[in-house]
Amino acid sequence: MEDRQILSAIQIARRNWSDWRDVFEHGTPVRANPLLANQIRFAFFCKDYSVGRTIRKGSQNDFRVELCSPPFSEAIRDDSGRALDRLETSLRTRFGTHDGRNRIISVLSKVAAFLRPERFAAWDRYAKRGVNIARGRSPSCQFNTYADYLAEFDNVWNGATGQEIRGYAISKGAQGVEAEPRFLRRVLDVHLMRCGGRTTWGPTGAPVPKAT
């Protein structure tokens, strides 16, 4: 990976971190995190990250309240992502579109990635393609579960690509949060989305869907 590619990914991640710093750096308790404690903030997040459409119409605030409850807090304490998969299955019938037939792992994983950026990564179609490419597989290779995807993301983070990002940060004298894994994993996420075909980001550093 070229230095300019890493620098560009850092700049996007930096803008995103700056705009959501109070969320990323809040810590516990989960229910008091600004992302979940404020209905307007959560609605903006859902719109900015294009995940509101994955939640059944009229249930967005009920969904937010559900994420303030113990089951979600417990799920994101499981670093493997398996508990998040199980929670998604149980919540899908209540909050998923098409009478609960559509999965809601995209929004769940994005919230988890904002509340615990040191551990979770968003389930994103471009990032999934990027992970496959980084792992030397077909870009369209499927992940059966979120836990499977998270494990492969970790493999990239612990491999050559993650080492290059961490090495670049050290060589440039990164300080504060920009030297920490919770920020650098988001840099990797940006890089993987680019590898998977993402080309545009919004003013807050959120990915912008391609026009169709």
N, C-alpha and C positions, 0 to 999 in steps of 0.2 A: 504494500500500500504506500502511495506517495504521501509525503508530508503535507502537501496542499489539500489532499483529501481528508486527512485527519483534522487539519486546521478548520476546514469548512464545516465538518461535522461538529467540532467543538463550538464553533460560532453559533450554529443552530441550537445546539443543546444549551448553550449559555443563555441565549435569548429566552428559551423555554423555561429554564430554571429561574431566571430573574422574575418572570411574570408569575410563576407559581411557587416561589420560594417558601411562602408561609405554609403551603401544603406539603411540599417535599420535606421540609425540615421540622415539621410539627412534632412528630413522635406520637406517643400515646397520651390519652386514650383515643381510640379510633373514632368514637362517636363525637369527639370534640374537634376533630380535624376540620379546618375551614371548608374543605371540599364537601364534606357530608353534613356539617352543622348548619350550612346556609343554603336554603332552597334555591335562591337566585344564582348563587355560585355554581351549584351542581347543574342547574339548567344550562348555564353558559358552557360549562365543561362538556356536557352531552352534545351541545350544538357545535362547539369548536372542534371536537374530536369525532364528529359524525357518528356518534353511538346512540343518540336519542332515538333514531329510527329503529334500533334493535329492541327497544322497550315498548311494550304494548301501549297503545294510545290511551292517555288519561291516567296512566299508572306511574309516571315518572317520579312523582314525589313520594308515593307509597314505596317505590323501589329504594329511593334514597333513605327513607326511614328504616327500611329493612336492613340496609347496610350499616346502620348505626347500632344494630342489635348484636348480641354476643356471637351468633353463628358466623358472621362475616369476620369479626375480630379473630375468632378461633381459626378460621380457614386460612387467613394470611399469616398465622403463626407457623403454619406447616410450610417449610421451605421447599418441599418437593413439588408443590402445586396440586397434589392429588386431592387435598381437602377442598381446594377451589373447584376442581372438577366435580366433586360430589355435591358441593353447594349449588353449582350451576344447574345440575340435573334437578335438584329439588325446587329451585326458584323459577326454572323455565316455564313450568305449567302456569304459574301465577303472573309472570311478567313478560314472557316471550311473546313475540308476534305470531300470527297465524295460529291462535289458540294454544300457544305454548309449543308448537312444533319446531320453531326456529331457536337456535342456540343463542345464549346471551353471554357467552364467554368473552366476547370482544370487550363489552363494557365492564364486566367484572375484572378482567385482567388489567385493563387500563386504570381502573380505580386502584387496584392492588399495586400497580407499578408506580402510581403517584404517592401512595401512602407508605410503601416500602420499596423505594427505588434501588436500595442496596441489594434487593433480592429478586423482585419480579420484573418481568418484561411484558410489554403489551402483545397480545395476540393480534397481529396485523398481517394482512395478506402479502404486503411487500416485504416485511421483515421475515416472514416465513420463507419466502422465495430466497431472500438473502442468506438466511441460515443454511438452506439447502445448498446454495452455490458455494458458500464458505466451507461446507462439509464435503464438497466434491460430488454432490448428488444432483439429480435432475431438479430444476427449480420447482417443478410441479409436484414433487414428492409430498405425500400427505402425512399429516401428524394425526394420530388417532385421538390423542388427548392433549390438553394444555400442558399437563405434566411432561409428556413426551417432548413437546416443543421447548419447554423451559430447560429440560435436560440438555437438549441440543444447543440452545442458546448458551448455556454454561460451558459446553464443550468449546464453542467458538471463543467465549470470553477467556477461558483458560488456555486456549491454543495460541497460535502465532498471531492472529489478528488482534486478539485482546492484548497480547504482549506488546505489539507495536503501538497500540493506543496508550497503554500505560508507560511505555518507554518514551514516547513523544512527550507526554505530560511531564515526566521527570526531567527530560533534557531541556525543556523550556522553563523549568523552575516553577511549575504550577503550584499555587498556594491555596490554602483554605479548602473549600468544598470541591474545587476543581481538581484537587489531587486525590480525592476520595473515590472509592469504587462506586458509590451511589450516583455520582455524577458521570464518571467514566463509562459506566454501563449504559447510560443514556446516550453517550457519544457513540458507543458501539451500536445501539439500536438505530440511531440516525444513519450510520454507515450501512447497516444491513438493509434498511429500507431503500437506500439509494442503490445498493447492489441489486435489489429486487425490482427496481424500476421506478421508484418514487422520485419525482423531479421537483415538486413544489411544496413549499411550507408557508403557512400563514404568518401574520405579524407576531403571534405569540409563540411561534415555533411549533405549532400544531401542523400535522400533515394536511395538505389540501387535496381533496379528491380530484382526479383528473376529470376534465369535461368530457361528456359523452355525446 
